[in-house]
């Protein structure tokens, strides 16, 4: 977490008024709250880490398991509630 927080602080530093929150969102119900906010705001739900290698490997694994491949830009939090 120390390395991640350092990166976040450096990324926010050049922008006046931007604050990096070094809060562990997974503690004290933070994960559930994250899902709640993500659904309410309909955030994009990325199914892999974001790099091309992860997308490739995730899709290879899905294909081997007989699952649908990841489609970019189509899955959002809350979509499953619409079904």
N, C-alpha and C positions, 0 to 999 in steps of 0.2 A: 504494500500500500504506500510505503514511503516513496518509492520510485514513481508510482502513478501520480501521487499528489504533487510531487516535484514537477512533473511534466505538465500537469494541469495548471499549476501556479505560473510556470513560465509561459504557457500558451495564453493565459489571460492577461499577463502583465502589460503587454503593449497597448491594451485597449482600456482607456479611461472609463471608470464606472463598472467594468466587468469584474466580477468576483468569482473565483473558483471555490466551490464548497468542498472542503476536505472532510466530508461526512461519510461514514460507512452506512450506506443506505440499506444494507442487508440486515442490520441489527434492529431490534425493537419493532418488528413488523414492517420494516422498510420495504421488503420485497413485495409484500401484499399491497402496500400503498403505491409502489411503483406501477404494479399491474393496474390498480384502480385508476390512477391518473392517465396511464397509457391508453386505457380503453376509453375514458372520457374524452381525451384529446385526439383519439384515433391516430396514435403514433404508428409509423411504419414499423413492422415487426420483422427485423432481419433474422434470417435463419442460419447464418454462418458468421464468422468473425469479421468479414468485410474484405479480406484479401482474395486475390484470384486463386491462390493455392487452396484456400479453405473451401471456396465455391467448387472448385474442381473435385477435391477430395470428398466433400459432402455429397455431391451429385454422383460420384462413383459408388459411394457407400449406399446411397438411396437406390440407385439402379440395381445393385447387387441384392438389395433387400426387396426388390419389386415395388418400390415406392415411387411416387411422382418426383420429378426433378424440381429443384428450387426455381421459381419464376421470380425474377427481380421486379420490385416495385408494385407488387399486387397484394401482399398480405399486410393487413393492418390490425392492430389490437382492437378487439371489439367485433371483428367480422364474424367470429364464431357465434356471437350473440344474435346476429341477424338471421341465422339459419333456422 
